[in-house]
């Protein structure tokens, strides 16, 4: 089967196929888990390593490849990224050089207005139109607006740079090309992690070094990310979760419950898998990005969950939104309000829909409740209490995910209602599990993987690091074959998951 897969990859190549490699296709954006990206990255990386002792050529080379990568993701809208970079680079230099506070604040507000204005136009225009029509019985037509991939991420990234310069916590980059390198760096461009300028920019000027330990860790992260994103997440989504969420009343209460659990592990494997690949690719290039997911479902509270889930986003919201609103410096009531509003806006950031806002509101309310009762209640620290806390936190998070995933409020509440009707029926459950044996196997693997102690993960990484290079190459090739076979299998069972 592997030989047939490889043969099909090479025999299908034609002049038209080669041209399509370099032309934007909205139906096939360039993704890390695609064969095209693997081929392009190998060629890119070979030249990158040869240019490791240069600075200007290497920086320019990476910027050009990053812009090409973003073009393959969003087409002509890659110019928006360039425009945003020009704006924030120029305004940041003005802020840094200006001594009059009024003008410094003016330049900052101008940067915020331009960046958030672009984000609002592309992401929220139709959301505003829909709400205006609903509130005032209006008849405004929806706009045909394309949402550029990753605009939320690079907007937050450029804003953090401008704000840090304004706060005098960061000096501007030495050149525009260095700044564009920071903004467009392709490993984390479209899905994070959101990189802080203070953490990333100093690395641009350091000598490129790639230790054996970094190389091993990079491959380990890429392999794990591929398995999580392209095998577990995508397969569970296509073959089970999407079906149940599209028509929950067509499925049993048990299937509704398992789809809810399935989405919890699907979205974790999707987000964390892509982040792991991004961190691994960056590490191969000599750049260290911060961790973005740390087994969040092992959290014993919602506060802890947000310290483990999408860490780069939650820390951004804390440092640039929560603290800017006053944080916990203005009394308890203001602290609760700031927590709530941070999650309210964080929910809106995720998507232009009241579902996402409601999801953020639920998390905001939970944070406020924990903050309030945490003043009076101190639970004893033991394994039993911890298990109860993790169990309750996990199921609250799963409940909130219903509103994040469902197409509308009615569907989310319908799934929740269906789950309440569940009855113990071992024979029916066995039939369902056997009918979705591949899905449930991957579901089980996903949860076991997630709840493994960190010591086990570290042990696996050490064992992988001790393998000879040829063995690592075989493992990586085998994983790509699994990814390819999974994608080719579609909704049909594939051989290596048949037991």
C-alpha positions in Angstrom: 0.0 0.0 0.0 2.9 2.3 0.8 4.5 1.7 -2.6 1.2 2.4 -4.3 0.8 5.6 -2.4 4.3 6.8 -3.4 3.7 5.8 -7.0 0.5 7.7 -7.2 2.2 10.8 -5.8 4.9 10.8 -8.6 2.9 9.5 -11.6 0.2 12.1 -11.2 2.6 15.0 -11.6 2.1 17.0 -14.8 2.9 20.5 -16.0 -0.5 21.7 -14.8 0.0 20.1 -11.4 3.4 21.8 -11.0 1.8 25.1 -11.9 -0.9 24.5 -9.3 1.8 24.1 -6.6 2.5 27.8 -7.0 -1.0 29.2 -7.6 -3.5 29.9 -4.8 -6.4 27.5 -4.6 -9.1 28.5 -2.1 -10.3 24.9 -1.8 -6.8 23.6 -1.0 -4.9 26.1 1.3 -1.3 25.1 2.0 -1.3 23.1 5.3 1.6 21.6 7.3 0.1 18.1 6.9 0.0 18.2 3.1 2.4 16.4 0.8 3.0 19.7 -1.0 4.2 21.5 2.1 6.5 18.6 2.9 8.1 18.8 -0.5 8.3 22.6 -0.5 9.8 22.7 3.0 12.5 20.1 2.2 13.7 22.3 -0.7 13.3 25.5 1.4 15.2 23.9 4.4 18.1 22.7 2.3 18.8 26.3 1.1 18.1 27.7 4.6 20.8 25.5 6.1 23.3 26.5 3.4 22.6 30.2 4.3 22.9 29.7 8.0 26.0 31.9 8.3 24.4 34.8 6.5 21.9 37.3 8.0 20.4 39.5 5.4 20.1 36.8 2.8 18.6 34.3 5.3 16.2 36.8 6.7 15.0 37.9 3.2 14.8 34.3 2.0 12.5 33.3 5.0 10.4 36.4 4.5 9.8 35.6 0.8 9.0 32.0 1.6 6.7 33.1 4.4 4.8 35.5 2.1 4.5 32.7 -0.5 3.2 30.4 2.2 0.6 33.0 3.2 -0.3 33.6 -0.5 -1.0 29.9 -0.8 -3.3 30.2 2.3 -5.1 33.5 1.5 -4.3 34.5 -2.1 -3.9 38.2 -2.9 -4.8 39.1 0.7 -1.2 38.4 1.7 -0.8 42.2 0.9 -2.9 42.9 4.0 -0.1 41.4 6.1 2.5 43.5 4.3 0.3 46.6 4.8 -0.2 45.9 8.5 3.5 45.4 8.9 4.4 48.7 7.2 1.8 50.5 9.4 3.0 49.1 12.7 6.7 49.3 11.9 6.4 53.0 10.9 4.2 54.0 13.8 6.3 52.1 16.3 9.4 54.0 15.2 7.5 57.3 15.6 6.3 56.2 19.1 9.9 55.3 20.1 11.4 58.6 18.8 8.6 60.9 20.1 9.1 62.5 23.5 5.7 64.3 23.7 3.2 61.9 25.4 0.2 63.3 23.5 1.7 62.3 20.1 3.0 58.9 21.4 -0.6 58.1 22.5 -1.9 59.4 19.2 0.3 57.1 17.2 -0.7 54.2 19.4 -4.4 54.9 18.9 -3.8 55.2 15.2 -2.2 51.8 15.1 -5.1 50.3 17.1 -7.6 51.9 14.9 -6.1 50.7 11.6 -5.4 47.1 12.8 -8.6 46.6 14.7 -10.5 48.3 11.9 -9.2 45.9 9.3 -10.0 43.0 11.6 -13.5 44.3 12.2 -14.2 44.8 8.5 -13.0 41.4 7.4 -14.3 39.4 10.3 -17.3 41.2 11.8 -18.9 43.2 9.0 -21.6 40.7 8.3 -22.0 40.0 12.0 -22.8 43.7 12.6 -25.2 43.7 9.6 -27.0 40.7 10.8 -27.5 42.2 14.3 -28.5 45.6 12.9 -31.2 43.9 10.7 -32.4 41.9 13.7 -32.6 44.8 16.0 -34.0 47.4 13.7 -35.9 45.3 11.1 -33.4 46.4 8.6 -32.8 45.0 5.1 -29.1 45.6 4.7 -27.5 43.1 2.3 -24.6 40.9 3.5 -21.2 41.7 2.0 -19.2 39.2 0.1 -16.1 39.4 2.2 -13.3 36.9 2.2 -11.8 36.3 5.7 -8.0 36.0 5.3 -6.6 33.0 7.2 -4.7 34.0 10.4 -5.6 37.7 10.4 -6.6 37.5 14.0 -3.2 36.0 14.9 -0.9 38.4 13.1 -3.1 41.4 14.1 -2.6 40.6 17.8 1.1 40.0 17.1 1.7 43.3 15.5 -0.3 45.1 18.2 1.7 43.5 20.9 4.9 44.9 19.3 3.4 48.4 19.0 2.1 48.4 22.6 5.4 47.1 24.0 7.3 49.9 22.2 4.7 52.4 23.6 5.2 51.0 27.1 9.0 51.3 26.6 9.4 47.6 27.2 10.9 47.0 23.7 13.1 48.8 21.2 12.1 48.8 17.5 13.7 46.3 15.1 16.9 47.4 13.3 15.2 47.2 9.9 11.8 46.7 8.3 12.8 43.3 6.9 13.6 42.1 10.5 10.1 43.3 11.6 8.5 41.6 8.6 10.4 38.4 9.4 8.8 38.6 12.9 5.3 39.1 11.6 5.3 36.7 8.7 7.4 33.9 10.1 5.5 31.0 8.5 5.5 28.3 11.1 3.2 30.3 13.4 1.6 32.6 10.9 -1.9 31.2 10.4 -2.7 29.4 13.6 -0.2 30.6 16.3 1.2 30.4 18.8 1.0 34.2 19.1 4.6 35.2 19.4 5.7 38.1 21.6 8.1 40.5 19.9 10.2 40.6 23.1 10.7 36.9 23.0 11.2 36.4 19.3 13.0 39.5 17.9 16.2 39.0 19.9 16.5 35.6 18.4 16.7 37.1 14.9 20.1 38.7 15.7 21.6 35.6 17.3 23.8 33.2 15.5 21.8 30.3 14.0 22.4 27.2 16.1 20.7 23.9 15.9 21.8 21.4 18.6 21.2 17.6 18.4 18.7 17.9 21.3 16.8 20.7 19.4 16.7 18.6 16.2 15.4 15.6 18.1 12.8 17.6 19.9 11.7 19.3 16.7 11.1 16.0 14.9 9.3 14.6 18.0 6.9 17.6 18.1 6.3 17.4 14.3 5.5 13.7 14.4 3.2 14.1 17.4 1.5 17.1 15.9 0.9 15.3 12.6 -0.7 12.3 14.4 -2.9 14.6 16.6 -4.0 16.9 13.8 -4.2 14.8 10.7 -5.1 11.4 12.1 -7.0 11.7 15.4 -8.7 15.1 15.0 -9.5 15.0 11.3 -10.7 11.3 11.3 -12.9 11.8 14.4 -14.4 14.9 13.0 -15.2 13.6 9.6 -16.5 10.2 10.6 -18.4 10.9 13.8 -18.5 14.4 15.4 -19.6 16.3 12.4 -22.5 13.9 11.7 -23.9 14.0 15.2 -23.6 17.8 15.5 -25.3 18.3 12.1 -28.4 16.2 13.1 -28.3 15.4 16.8 -31.9 14.1 16.9 -30.9 11.4 14.3 -28.6 9.8 16.9 -29.0 8.2 20.3 -28.3 10.0 23.6 -25.2 7.9 24.0 -23.9 9.0 20.5 -24.7 12.7 21.5 -22.6 12.2 24.6 -19.7 10.5 22.8 -19.8 13.2 20.1 -19.4 15.9 22.8 -16.4 14.0 24.2 -15.2 13.5 20.7 -15.3 17.2 19.9 -13.4 17.9 23.1 -10.5 15.7 22.0 -10.9 16.7 18.4 -10.4 20.5 19.0 -7.5 19.8 21.4 -5.7 17.6 18.9 -6.5 20.0 16.1 -5.2 23.2 17.9 -2.3 21.6 19.8 -1.3 19.4 16.9 -0.9 22.4 14.6 0.9 24.3 17.4 3.3 21.4 18.0 4.1 21.3 14.3 4.7 25.1 14.3 7.0 24.9 17.3 8.8 22.0 15.8 9.3 23.6 12.4 10.5 26.8 14.1 13.0 24.8 16.2 14.4 23.2 13.1 15.1 26.7 11.9 16.8 27.6 15.1 13.9 29.6 16.7 12.3 28.7 20.0 8.5 29.4 20.2 6.7 29.2 23.6 4.6 26.1 24.4 0.9 26.7 23.6 -1.0 23.7 25.1 -0.2 21.9 28.2 -2.7 19.0 28.7 -5.5 21.4 29.5 -8.1 18.7 30.4 -5.9 17.8 33.4 -6.9 21.2 34.9 -8.6 21.3 38.3 -10.3 24.7 37.7 -11.2 27.0 34.8 -8.4 29.3 36.0 -5.9 26.5 35.6 -7.5 25.5 32.3 -6.7 28.9 30.8 -3.1 28.6 32.0 -2.9 25.4 30.0 -5.2 26.1 27.0 -3.9 28.2 24.1 -1.3 29.7 26.4 -0.1 32.4 24.0 -3.7 33.7 23.5 -4.7 33.6 27.2 -1.4 35.4 28.2 -2.0 38.0 25.4 -5.5 38.7 26.7 -4.2 38.9 30.2 -1.3 41.3 29.4 -2.9 43.5 26.8 -6.6 43.5 27.7 -7.1 42.4 31.3 -4.2 44.4 32.7 -5.0 47.4 30.4 -8.5 47.5 31.9 -7.0 47.6 35.4 -6.5 44.0 36.2 -7.0 43.3 39.9 -5.6 46.7 40.9 -9.0 48.5 41.4 -10.9 46.4 43.9 -12.8 43.1 43.7 -15.8 44.3 41.7 -13.6 45.8 39.0 -11.5 42.6 39.0 -14.6 40.5 38.4 -15.8 42.9 35.6 -12.3 42.8 34.0 -12.2 39.0 34.0 -15.7 38.8 32.6 -15.0 41.3 29.8 -11.7 39.8 28.9 -13.4 36.4 28.2 -16.4 38.1 26.6 -14.0 39.8 24.1 -11.9 36.6 23.9 -15.0 34.7 22.8 -15.8 37.3 20.1 -12.2 37.1 18.9 -12.7 33.4 18.2 -15.6 34.0 15.8 -18.2 36.5 14.6 -21.2 34.8 16.2 -23.1 35.1 19.5 -22.3 31.4 20.1 -18.7 32.3 20.6 -19.6 35.2 22.7 -21.7 33.0 24.9 -18.9 30.5 25.1 -16.6 33.3 26.3 -19.3 34.5 28.8 -19.6 31.0 30.3 -15.8 30.9 30.9 -15.8 34.5 32.2 -18.6 33.7 34.7 -16.7 30.6 35.8 -13.5 32.6 36.4 -15.5 35.2 38.4 -17.1 32.5 40.5 -13.8 30.8 41.2 -12.2 34.2 42.1 -15.0 35.0 44.5 -15.3 31.7 46.3 -11.5 31.2 46.3 -11.3 33.9 48.9 -13.3 31.9 51.4 -12.9 28.2 50.5 -9.6 26.4 50.6 -9.9 22.8 49.6 -7.5 20.2 51.0 -4.9 19.0 48.6 -5.1 15.3 48.0 -5.5 12.9 45.1 -9.3 12.3 45.6 -10.2 16.0 45.7 -8.0 16.6 42.7 -9.7 13.9 40.7 -13.1 15.4 41.5 -11.9 18.9 40.5 -10.5 17.6 37.2 -13.7 15.7 36.5 -16.0 18.7 37.1 -13.7 21.1 35.2 -13.5 18.8 32.2 -17.3 18.4 32.0 -17.9 22.1 32.3 -15.4 22.7 29.5 -17.1 20.0 27.4 -20.5 21.7 28.0 -19.1 25.0 26.9 -17.6 23.4 23.7 -21.2 22.6 22.6 -21.8 26.3 21.9 -18.4 26.6 20.2 -19.1 23.8 17.8 -22.8 23.7 17.2 -24.2 25.6 14.2 -26.6 27.5 16.4 -27.9 27.8 19.9 -30.9 25.5 19.2 -28.5 22.6 18.2 -26.3 23.1 21.2 -29.2 23.0 23.6 -30.7 20.0 21.7 -27.5 18.0 22.2 -27.4 19.0 25.9 -31.1 17.9 26.2 -30.4 14.6 24.4 -27.6 13.8 26.7 -29.8 14.1 29.8 -32.0 11.3 28.3 -29.2 8.8 28.3 -30.0 5.4 29.8 -27.8 2.5 30.6 -28.1 0.1 27.7 -24.9 -2.0 27.4 -26.1 -3.9 24.3 -26.9 -0.7 22.5 -23.7 0.9 23.5 -21.6 -2.1 22.3 -23.4 -2.0 19.0 -22.6 1.7 18.6 -19.0 1.2 19.6 -18.5 -1.6 17.1 -20.1 0.4 14.4 -17.7 3.2 15.0 -14.7 1.1 16.1 -12.1 3.2 14.3 -13.5 6.4 15.7 -13.7 5.1 19.3 -10.2 3.6 19.1 -8.8 7.0 18.1 -11.0 8.6 20.7 -9.5 6.3 23.3 -5.9 6.9 22.0 -6.5 10.6 22.1 -7.6 10.7 25.7 -4.9 8.3 26.9 -2.3 10.4 25.1 -3.6 13.5 26.7 -3.8 12.2 30.3 -0.4 10.5 30.2 1.9 11.9 32.9 4.5 14.4 31.7 7.2 12.0 32.8 6.0 9.4 30.3 6.1 12.0 27.5 9.6 13.0 28.5 10.6 9.3 28.5 9.2 8.8 25.0 11.1 11.9 23.8 14.3 10.6 25.2 13.9 7.2 23.6 13.1 8.9 20.3 16.2 11.0 20.6 18.4 8.0 21.1 17.3 6.4 17.8 19.8 6.7 14.9 19.0 9.2 12.2 17.8 6.5 9.7 15.4 5.2 12.2 14.0 8.7 12.9 13.6 9.1 9.1 11.7 5.9 8.9 9.4 6.9 11.8 8.7 10.3 10.1 8.1 8.6 6.7 5.7 6.1 8.3 3.8 8.9 10.0 3.4 10.7 6.7 2.1 7.5 5.2 -0.4 7.1 8.0 -1.5 10.7 7.3 -1.8 10.1 3.6 -3.6 6.8 4.1 -6.0 8.5 6.5 -6.8 11.3 4.1 -7.2 8.8 1.2 -9.5 6.5 3.2 -12.1 9.3 3.7 -15.0 7.8 5.5 -13.9 4.2 4.9 -12.0 2.1 7.5 -8.4 1.8 6.8 -6.3 -1.3 7.3 -4.0 -0.3 10.2 -7.0 0.4 12.4 -8.7 -2.9 11.9 -8.3 -5.2 14.9 
